Each structure stands twice: as C-alpha cells, then as structure tokens.
Amino acid sequence: MILADSMAHLKNVRELDKEKQANTFSAFGQTHVVDADAPPPYADAKATCASASSSKTPMSEDSAPPKVAQTSASVSALSSGVPQRVNHISLFSKRAPISGTYLVDPLLAVPSAATGVLSRSSLGKIEREHARNLRGSHDWMLGTHKSSSETNAGFRTRDGNVDLDIAVAGSGAGDYGRKAKARVTASSRHGHVRVNLFEIQGGRCVDLNVSTRKGNIVVLLPPDFCGPITFKTRRGRGNINFLPAFSERARIVRATDRETAVIFSGTSPTEDVQSVVQDDSCVIGTRAGRITVGGFPPKSKFSPDQIPDLTGRVYIVTGGNVGIGRETIKALLEHNAKVYMASRSQEKAEAAINELKEQTGKEALFLQLDLSSLASIRRSAEEYLSKERELHVLINNAGIMWCPIEQLSEDGYDLQFGTNVLGHYYFTKLLIPALIAGAESSADHRARIVNVSSSASYQYTLNWDSFTDGAARRKVGTTMLYAQSKFGNVVVAREFAKRYADKGIISTSVNPGNIQTELQRYVPTVMRAIMNTLILYPTRYGALTQLWAATMPEPLDHNGKFLIPWARVGVTRGEAYDDKIGERLWNWLEEQVKDK
C-alpha cells in the first residue's frame, strides 16, 4: 500500500510544471506548490532572538548585537527581505516562529549574536546548544575561539516554525579544510522547517543540519551545493527537495524511525532520474512518513560533439572494456585518438574492441593490466613504454566497489584501496616519463591525468591501519573502505598536480555521477534492480565529466581540482585539501612500491 501511494504521488509530482516542481513538497499526504514569488508561509513571523549565556561574560539585555551589513540588491527580491550579513548568529525561541534572510559569512570578524541572559540551571538541551554557540561568539571576539567547533548560524525553536532564506559568502584564497565550511543548523521540536539555501559564493562548503520531531522539512539547494546534510524527522512526513544538485556530494540523511516509503521525483524523464544513493552515501528513514527527493545536476553544457579532433594524441583508459570507460573510449575513437584499453581480461577487452570498431570504424589497442597486482602493473607500463614514447592523457577509470571483505590484492592490501589507489598511483608513476614527453610534444605543452573518484569521497577519509588486513580494516567495513579509496583518489590527484605541474602535467579527479555500471556487481540483486530502474543515470552520462577533463581546454586551468557532474568544478570534503594528509599518503605509497 505504501509503495502504491508512493508511485501515485510520484506520478502527480512529475505532472507538475517544471519550475513549480522544483519547489514541491508534501505535508501530511497533501501536495503543495511553493510559488517562489509569493511570501513565505510564515511571512508574518518575526525573527526572534531569545536568551543565551556566555561562559565568561554574559551578554546583558542592553548589549545589542553589532549592526549587520547589507548585501547588494541583487538578492533583495527574496520574500524574506534583504539578507543580513552574519556570523555566529544564534536565534532561539520557545514558541515564536523564526524567519529571515541571512548572508552567512564565516570570515566575518564581528559575530552577530543573540541578546539576553538565561539562567544556566533552566536551560534544556536546545538552550544549552544555543548557549554554547553564544560562548563561541564571545570567544571569537576575544580571539580564543576554536574553529573546529564553530556554528556560523544556528536557528532553533521549540514549538514554532522555521522559515529561512540563506546565502553563504565565498571563501578566500587558500581557504581550505574546516575554514572553508559554513555550518548552519535549523531545528524545531514541534514545528515545520523550511530552508532555502539560495546562493553559495566562491565554492564555499556548507554543512547543513535540519531537524524536527513532529513537523515537515523542506530544503532547497543551489547547483553548487557542497557539503553533508543531516536531515531528521520523526512523526511528520519529512519532505526534502535537493535542487538541482543532489548527486554532487555524499548526503547523510538519517532518522531513527520505521516504515519508510521513498519517492524519487524530478524534472527529467524516467531514464534520467538521478540517484540519491551513491555508494551508500545516503540513508533515508522516517516513521509513518514519506520522503520526497528530487535532485539533478544542471543540464550539461558540454557534449562529446564538442571534442576537438584528437589526431596524433595517445590515450590510455584503464578498465575500458565496460561501463563508463567503454563510453569514454568510444568518444575518443570517434574523434580520431589513438586509445589503449588497459584491462585485466584480454577476452573481454578484445570483444569490446571489436564492438567499438563496428560502431566507430576505429580500433582501440589492448594493454594487459591487473591493478590488484604490482607486478602486473609494472609489466603493463613496460609494455606500453616499449611501444610508445609519448602519452598525452591517462584516464584512471578502473575501480572495484563493495567487494567481499575477505578479498585482498595479490600483494596483501585491501582490494579496494590496493586497486583504486595504490594500483593507479603505481601505474601513473611508471608512466610519468611518457606523460612528460607527451606534454613536450603537445601544442598546448600539457599532458593530463584524470583520476576517477566518486561522491563517496565525501563519506570517509583515511584509516591508516585499514590499508592491509586486520581488525581495523574489518571494522571499517567494505562500504567505507570503498569511500576511503575514492577519497584517496582525490588526494593522490592533488599530489600529482603539485609535484608535476612544472613538467606540464595537469592532474584532476572526477566524480562521474550516479551511473549504471559494472561497479554495482556486488550490490544485492534486488537493490541493484531498484537502483537501475529508478535512480541511476544511463552509462553514457558517466563519461561526460571525464571526457571534458581529458579533451577540452577549460580543465587546463583546474589543475588539482575535483570535477563534478556534468563537466563542472566542485569540491569534496575539506580533509582532501590538507597538505599534511597528502604528503603522508604519498610517502606511504612510495614506500610500498620502492622495491617493486
């Protein structure tokens, strides 16, 4: 019955006008359309600053918060008014609704804080969180704050509704890691919560935490959203609209309740429905409620038809006999590139090469490569270097996902890390002389390395004890081991970019999107069928971003960057930009292959 209701609701949603559908949410079984030009549902509510305390110097009722700056009129058309520039703002009310339009600026030197004082003994959980944020504001002013615990904007009410329009100010040069994040919290115990994150400036990463116990939730996101979302609801029909960039980063969407009906809705045809579950990055649950998710990258401005003539250029694509790699090779052949298909199975590779020849009239070349074996990797590189002096583009496309925990590489490493990270690192390192020669012979004096990562890179960092078998590895589990390997791809790509930029080598990492590929071969059959039917893009979409990175002139300006669907620059989690992590991983990888 739940599934039938879900499908009926999905049909109704898809029939809505595209623009209005982007602002659709359901409340207690009813479908509503939010008109972007109309006042918000709580327009009469006034943003309420209630009480809080400081750990050292309490703010009295007479100590008004600093006057906040106004932004330009370009965003003044929002229904909540002209945004206020704020940092460390903490608004709390017991019963009154909270609404407003804010520009959150994590680098704003003077915080905007609530006024008034509450007795510490009378504070409940929410009030204590509010007080901690105020103490953070006070410490910011004293220069004693801890950046790791900052909440840049907190909006909480017990019984009222929360209705917010929020923009986030851009990051400065070199503003990476935790400094690059803006942390925003919006919650109500018994009311509804609506957050419209209408603008993110300068690639800022945003952590958004939205929760309610009994109400409904609506979250609208811009195309360049980057960051994790925590979404919690209990008794209400929790509804969340990710528009239009749900797939770009791992989402954490959790609730503690039973009986879930998940409805996938969007503005594209069925075959283009975007995944909300990439590499186990999103868990959705609600008790006696439904979650409506609609989210798509914006329509690609890049098409394989735009690829220039590639005559004279040599490519290697690892894992190219199936899936995204095969689609990539097909497009390269159609534009006259010389392409080596580096695959483990010669039989499967030759079958794919013959099929591609029938489709394109061009023939790829087979290169034997088993990325789970360091010895095989060396033989493969030596074979290539015996045939070719130059390599213009290396696309590290191959990978393994969610394999059984018992499986290790030939050399005793975790199979996913050994294949996806160590294997590709070693193969790339051995081919550096050919890449340098390729850069020297190219008209643009550049060669390229394209490392295929995933939105799973946002899920996990590195557990240094899990690279080889042991208790730590088994505790992490196969899903997070995959996420770890995809995070490692991003880190290694940045290290190659830093170390070989002066040699003309451009290194990028790519999230291809949520795609129907052979990577899902270890996913349970029923789950795979549901994903392929409802939530995954066709394989050809997965090749778009890496083809853009490998062929077009624009990515030459994005050395070391993380590219996202479709053919755009994005960012992953902040730790990937930590040079100390990069240095440590690079040294570990060097140590593993030094005697091979």
C-alpha positions in Angstrom: 0.0 0.0 0.0 2.8 2.4 0.9 4.6 1.6 -2.4 1.4 2.2 -4.3 0.8 5.5 -2.6 4.4 6.4 -3.3 4.1 5.7 -7.0 0.8 7.6 -7.2 2.4 10.6 -5.6 5.4 10.3 -7.9 3.1 10.4 -10.9 1.4 13.5 -9.6 4.7 15.2 -8.9 6.0 14.5 -12.4 3.0 16.1 -13.9 3.7 19.4 -12.3 5.2 22.3 -14.1 9.0 22.1 -14.1 9.6 25.3 -12.3 6.9 24.7 -9.7 8.0 21.2 -9.2 11.4 22.4 -8.1 9.5 23.8 -5.1 7.1 21.0 -4.4 6.7 19.3 -1.0 4.0 17.3 0.6 2.5 17.8 4.1 0.5 15.0 5.7 -0.3 13.4 2.4 -1.2 16.6 0.5 0.9 18.0 -2.3 1.7 21.7 -2.2 3.4 24.0 -4.6 5.5 26.8 -3.3 5.4 29.9 -5.6 8.8 31.5 -5.5 7.3 34.9 -5.9 4.8 34.5 -3.1 5.5 35.4 0.6 6.9 32.5 2.7 4.2 30.6 4.7 5.4 32.4 7.9 5.8 35.8 6.4 4.2 37.5 9.4 6.6 35.9 11.8 9.5 38.0 13.1 13.0 36.6 13.6 13.3 36.1 17.3 16.4 36.4 19.3 16.0 34.9 22.7 18.3 34.3 25.6 21.7 32.7 25.9 24.7 32.9 28.1 28.4 33.3 27.7 30.9 31.2 29.6 32.7 34.2 30.9 30.9 37.5 30.2 27.2 37.2 29.9 25.6 39.5 27.4 23.0 41.7 29.1 19.7 42.7 27.5 21.1 46.1 27.0 24.1 44.9 24.9 22.6 44.8 21.5 24.3 42.8 18.8 26.5 44.5 16.3 24.8 46.1 13.4 24.9 43.8 10.4 25.9 44.7 7.0 23.6 44.6 4.0 24.4 42.8 0.8 23.8 44.1 -2.7 20.3 44.5 -4.1 20.8 41.5 -6.4 19.2 39.2 -3.9 16.7 41.6 -2.4 13.8 40.1 -4.3 13.6 37.2 -1.9 10.4 37.2 0.0 12.1 37.4 3.4 13.8 40.7 2.6 17.4 41.9 2.0 19.9 39.5 3.6 21.7 40.4 6.7 25.4 39.5 6.8 26.0 37.5 9.9 28.4 35.1 11.6 27.9 33.1 14.8 24.3 34.1 14.9 22.2 32.1 17.3 18.5 32.6 17.4 16.3 30.7 19.8 12.6 30.9 20.7 10.3 28.7 22.7 7.0 29.3 20.8 7.5 32.1 18.3 8.4 31.3 14.7 11.8 32.2 13.3 12.2 33.6 9.8 14.5 35.8 7.9 17.0 36.2 5.1 20.7 35.9 6.0 24.1 36.0 4.3 26.3 33.8 6.4 29.9 34.9 6.3 32.3 32.5 8.2 35.1 35.1 7.8 33.2 38.0 9.3 35.3 39.3 12.1 32.5 40.6 14.3 29.9 38.0 15.2 26.2 38.5 15.2 24.8 37.0 18.5 21.5 36.8 20.3 20.9 39.1 23.2 19.7 38.4 26.7 20.6 36.0 29.5 19.0 32.8 30.7 19.7 31.1 34.0 22.1 28.2 33.3 20.0 25.9 35.5 16.9 26.5 33.5 18.4 25.6 30.1 17.2 22.5 28.3 19.1 20.7 25.6 18.3 23.2 22.9 19.1 26.1 25.2 22.4 24.7 26.1 23.4 24.3 22.5 22.3 27.8 21.9 24.4 29.0 24.9 27.5 27.1 23.6 27.1 28.9 20.3 27.0 32.2 22.1 30.1 31.4 24.0 31.7 30.6 20.7 30.7 34.1 19.5 32.2 35.6 22.7 35.4 33.6 22.3 35.6 34.8 18.6 35.6 38.4 19.7 38.3 37.6 22.3 40.3 35.7 19.7 40.2 32.4 21.7 37.7 30.5 19.6 38.2 27.0 18.2 37.4 26.9 14.5 36.6 23.2 14.6 33.6 23.7 16.8 32.1 26.8 15.2 28.5 27.0 14.2 28.2 30.0 11.9 24.4 30.2 12.1 22.0 28.4 14.4 18.2 28.7 14.3 16.2 26.8 16.9 12.6 26.9 18.2 10.6 24.5 20.3 7.1 25.0 19.1 7.3 27.5 16.3 8.1 27.1 12.6 11.5 27.9 11.0 11.4 29.6 7.6 14.8 30.8 6.3 16.4 32.1 3.1 20.2 31.7 3.4 23.1 32.7 1.3 26.7 31.8 2.2 29.6 34.2 1.5 32.6 32.9 -0.5 35.9 31.6 0.7 39.1 33.5 0.3 42.3 32.3 -1.5 43.7 29.3 0.2 40.7 28.9 2.4 40.6 25.2 2.6 39.5 22.5 5.0 37.5 23.4 8.0 37.9 27.1 7.3 36.1 26.6 4.0 33.0 25.3 5.7 30.0 27.2 6.8 27.9 25.4 9.5 24.2 26.1 9.5 21.7 24.5 11.9 17.9 24.9 11.7 15.6 22.9 14.0 12.2 22.8 15.6 10.7 20.3 18.0 7.1 20.6 17.0 7.1 22.9 14.0 7.9 22.8 10.3 11.3 23.8 9.0 12.0 25.3 5.5 15.5 26.3 4.5 16.1 27.8 1.1 19.9 27.9 0.6 19.6 30.1 -2.5 23.3 31.1 -3.1 26.7 29.8 -2.3 29.5 32.1 -3.3 33.1 31.2 -4.2 32.9 27.4 -3.8 32.2 27.5 -0.1 31.5 24.1 1.5 28.3 24.1 3.7 27.4 21.7 6.5 23.6 21.8 6.8 21.8 20.2 9.8 18.0 20.3 9.6 15.7 18.5 12.1 12.2 18.4 13.5 10.4 16.0 15.7 6.8 16.4 14.5 6.9 18.7 11.6 7.8 18.7 8.0 11.1 19.7 6.3 11.8 21.3 3.0 15.3 22.1 1.9 16.1 23.8 -1.4 19.7 23.7 -2.6 21.6 25.6 -5.4 23.5 23.8 -8.1 26.9 24.4 -6.5 26.0 22.9 -3.1 28.8 21.1 -1.5 28.6 19.5 2.0 26.9 16.9 4.1 23.2 17.2 5.1 21.8 15.8 8.2 18.1 15.5 8.0 16.0 14.2 10.8 12.2 13.8 11.3 10.0 11.6 13.4 6.2 11.9 13.2 5.8 14.2 10.3 6.1 13.5 6.7 9.6 14.6 6.2 10.0 16.0 2.8 13.2 17.3 1.3 13.9 18.7 -2.1 17.5 18.7 -3.3 17.5 21.0 -6.2 19.2 20.6 -8.5 22.5 19.1 -7.3 21.7 16.2 -5.0 24.2 13.8 -6.6 27.3 16.0 -6.3 28.2 15.1 -2.8 27.6 12.4 -0.3 24.5 13.1 1.7 23.8 11.8 5.2 20.0 11.7 5.7 19.0 9.9 8.8 16.1 9.3 11.1 15.5 6.7 13.8 12.1 5.6 12.7 10.4 2.7 10.9 8.3 2.1 7.8 9.8 4.1 5.0 8.4 5.0 1.7 10.9 6.7 -0.5 9.6 8.6 -3.6 12.1 9.7 -6.2 10.9 12.6 -8.3 12.5 15.1 -10.6 12.2 17.2 -13.7 13.9 14.7 -16.1 12.5 11.7 -18.0 12.5 8.4 -16.1 15.7 7.2 -17.7 17.5 10.3 -16.4 16.3 10.1 -12.8 19.2 10.9 -10.6 20.4 8.6 -7.8 20.0 9.6 -4.3 22.1 6.7 -3.1 25.7 6.8 -4.4 28.0 4.4 -2.8 25.8 4.1 0.3 26.2 7.8 0.9 22.6 8.5 1.8 20.4 6.7 4.3 16.8 7.8 4.4 14.2 6.9 7.0 11.1 8.2 8.7 8.4 6.8 10.9 4.9 6.7 9.4 6.1 9.3 6.9 7.5 9.8 3.4 10.5 11.5 2.0 10.3 13.2 -1.4 13.6 13.7 -3.1 14.2 15.4 -6.4 17.7 16.4 -7.4 19.6 16.7 -10.5 22.8 18.3 -11.7 22.0 21.1 -14.1 21.9 20.2 -17.8 25.4 19.7 -19.1 26.8 22.5 -21.2 29.3 20.0 -22.6 28.6 17.4 -25.2 31.0 14.9 -26.7 30.3 16.6 -30.1 32.4 19.5 -28.8 35.5 17.4 -28.5 38.2 18.7 -31.0 40.0 16.5 -33.4 42.4 14.3 -31.4 44.5 13.0 -34.3 48.1 12.3 -33.1 47.1 12.1 -29.4 47.6 8.9 -27.4 45.3 7.9 -24.6 45.2 5.1 -22.0 41.9 4.3 -20.4 42.0 1.8 -17.5 39.1 -0.6 -17.2 37.8 0.5 -20.6 36.1 -2.7 -21.7 32.8 -1.9 -19.8 30.7 0.9 -18.5 32.0 4.5 -18.3 35.4 3.5 -19.6 34.0 2.0 -22.7 31.8 5.0 -23.4 34.9 7.2 -22.9 36.9 5.2 -25.4 34.1 5.3 -27.9 34.0 9.1 -27.8 37.8 9.3 -28.1 37.9 6.9 -31.1 35.1 8.9 -32.8 37.5 11.9 -32.6 40.5 10.1 -34.0 42.5 9.5 -30.9 44.8 6.5 -30.5 43.5 4.7 -27.5 44.9 1.9 -25.4 42.3 -0.1 -23.4 44.1 -1.2 -20.3 42.1 -4.2 -18.9 42.6 -7.3 -16.9 40.7 -9.7 -19.1 42.0 -10.0 -22.7 39.0 -11.9 -23.8 36.5 -9.2 -22.6 38.7 -6.4 -23.8 39.0 -7.9 -27.3 35.2 -8.4 -27.5 34.7 -4.7 -26.5 37.3 -3.6 -29.0 35.6 -5.4 -31.8 32.2 -4.0 -30.9 33.7 -0.5 -30.7 35.3 -1.0 -34.1 31.9 -1.8 -35.6 30.4 1.3 -34.0 33.1 3.8 -34.8 35.2 2.3 -37.6 38.3 2.8 -35.3 40.2 0.2 -33.4 41.4 0.5 -29.8 44.6 -1.3 -28.7 44.6 -3.8 -25.8 47.0 -3.4 -22.9 47.1 -6.1 -20.3 46.7 -4.6 -16.8 45.7 -6.1 -13.4 45.6 -3.2 -10.9 45.5 -5.6 -8.0 49.0 -6.8 -8.8 52.0 -4.5 -8.6 54.0 -7.0 -10.7 51.3 -6.8 -13.4 51.2 -3.0 -13.3 55.0 -2.9 -13.9 54.7 -5.3 -16.8 51.9 -3.2 -18.3 53.8 0.0 -18.0 56.9 -1.5 -19.5 54.9 -3.0 -22.4 53.4 0.4 -23.1 56.8 2.2 -22.9 58.3 -0.3 -25.4 55.6 0.7 -27.9 55.1 4.4 -27.3 57.4 7.2 -26.4 54.6 9.7 -25.6 51.3 9.6 -23.6 49.1 12.6 -23.8 46.3 11.6 -21.4 46.0 8.9 -18.8 42.4 8.2 -17.6 42.5 6.1 -14.4 39.0 4.9 -14.8 39.1 1.3 -13.5 37.8 0.5 -10.0 36.3 -2.0 -7.7 33.4 -1.3 -5.3 31.9 -3.1 -2.2 33.8 -6.3 -2.8 33.6 -9.0 0.0 35.7 -8.1 3.0 37.7 -11.3 2.6 39.2 -10.2 -0.7 42.7 -8.8 -0.7 45.0 -7.7 -3.5 47.8 -10.0 -4.8 50.2 -8.1 -2.6 48.1 -8.3 0.6 46.4 -4.9 0.5 42.7 -4.2 1.0 41.4 -5.0 -2.5 39.6 -1.7 -3.0 42.5 0.5 -1.7 45.1 -1.7 -3.4 43.3 -1.4 -6.8 41.7 2.0 -6.8 44.5 4.0 -5.1 47.8 2.1 -4.9 47.4 0.4 -8.2 46.6 3.5 -10.1 49.3 5.5 -8.3 52.0 3.0 -9.3 50.8 2.8 -12.9 50.7 6.6 -13.2 54.2 6.9 -11.6 55.7 4.5 -14.0 54.2 6.4 -17.0 55.4 9.8 -15.9 58.2 9.8 -18.4 55.8 9.2 -21.3 53.4 11.9 -19.9 56.3 14.4 -19.8 57.2 13.6 -23.4 53.5 13.9 -24.3 53.4 17.4 -22.7 56.5 18.4 -24.6 55.1 17.3 -28.0 51.6 18.9 -27.4 50.6 22.2 -28.9 49.4 23.4 -25.5 52.5 21.8 -23.8 50.3 19.9 -21.4 49.6 16.2 -20.6 46.7 15.1 -18.4 46.0 12.6 -15.7 42.3 12.1 -15.0 41.6 10.1 -11.8 38.0 8.8 -11.5 36.8 9.2 -7.9 33.2 9.4 -6.7 30.7 11.3 -4.5 31.7 8.6 -1.9 34.9 10.7 -1.4 32.9 12.9 0.9 32.0 10.0 3.2 35.3 9.0 4.7 38.9 10.0 5.0 41.8 7.6 5.6 42.1 5.0 8.2 45.8 4.3 8.0 45.5 0.9 9.7 43.0 -0.4 7.2 45.2 -0.4 4.1 46.2 -4.0 4.9 44.2 -6.8 6.5 43.5 -6.6 10.2 40.9 -5.8 12.8 40.8 -2.1 11.8 40.1 -2.9 8.2 37.2 -5.3 9.1 35.8 -2.7 11.5 35.7 -0.1 8.8 33.7 -2.4 6.5 33.5 -2.8 2.8 31.3 0.3 2.1 33.6 2.7 3.9 36.7 1.0 2.5 35.3 2.0 -0.9 34.7 5.5 0.2 38.2 5.6 1.6 39.6 4.6 -1.7 37.7 7.3 -3.5 38.9 9.9 -1.1 42.4 8.6 -1.7 41.9 9.2 -5.5 41.3 12.9 -4.8 44.3 13.2 -2.5 46.6 11.4 -5.0 45.4 13.5 -7.9 46.2 16.7 -6.0 49.7 15.4 -5.1 50.4 14.6 -8.8 49.2 18.1 -9.6 51.5 19.7 -7.1 54.6 17.6 -7.9 54.4 17.6 -11.7 52.8 20.9 -12.7 56.2 22.3 -13.7 56.5 19.4 -16.1 53.3 20.4 -17.9 51.2 17.7 -16.3 47.6 18.6 -15.3 46.0 16.2 -12.8 42.4 16.3 -11.8 39.9 14.0 -10.0 36.4 13.4 -11.2 33.0 12.4 -9.7 31.3 10.9 -12.8 27.8 10.9 -11.1 25.5 8.1 -10.1 25.7 5.8 -13.0 24.6 2.3 -14.1 27.9 0.5 -14.3 29.5 -2.9 -13.5 30.7 -1.4 -10.2 27.4 -2.4 -8.8 28.1 -6.1 -9.4 28.5 -6.7 -5.6 25.3 -4.9 -4.8 22.4 -7.2 -3.8 20.3 -8.1 -6.8 17.0 -6.6 -5.6 18.7 -3.3 -4.6 20.6 -3.2 -7.9 17.4 -3.6 -9.9 15.7 -0.8 -8.0 18.7 1.5 -8.4 18.9 0.8 -12.1 15.2 1.2 -12.7 14.6 4.3 -10.6 17.6 6.2 -9.6 20.7 5.8 -11.8 21.7 7.7 -14.9 22.5 5.7 -18.1 26.2 4.9 -18.5 26.8 7.5 -21.2 26.3 10.3 -18.7 29.2 9.0 -16.6 31.7 9.7 -19.4 30.8 13.3 -19.8 32.9 14.8 -17.0 36.0 12.7 -17.6 35.8 13.4 -21.3 35.6 17.1 -20.6 38.6 16.8 -18.3 40.6 14.7 -20.9 39.9 16.7 -24.1 38.7 20.3 -23.6 40.9 23.4 -23.0 39.0 24.6 -19.9 40.2 21.9 -17.5 43.8 23.0 -18.1 43.0 25.9 -15.7 41.9 23.5 -13.0 45.0 21.6 -12.0 44.4 19.6 -8.8 40.7 20.3 -8.8 37.7 18.0 -8.2 35.3 17.9 -11.1 31.6 17.1 -10.7 28.6 16.3 -12.9 28.3 17.4 -15.5 31.7 18.9 -16.5 32.0 21.4 -13.7 34.4 22.3 -11.0 33.4 21.4 -7.4 35.0 20.5 -4.1 35.0 17.4 -1.9 35.4 17.2 1.9 38.0 19.6 3.4 40.5 16.9 4.5 41.2 16.2 0.9 42.9 19.6 0.7 45.1 19.0 3.7 48.7 19.0 2.5 49.9 17.0 5.5 47.5 14.2 4.6 48.6 14.4 1.0 52.3 14.2 2.0 51.7 11.3 4.3 49.7 9.3 1.8 52.3 10.0 -1.0 55.1 8.8 1.3 53.2 5.7 2.2 52.6 4.9 -1.5 56.2 5.5 -2.3 57.3 3.1 0.4 55.0 0.3 -0.9 56.5 0.4 -4.5 60.1 1.3 -3.9 61.4 -2.2 -4.3 58.9 -3.4 -6.9 
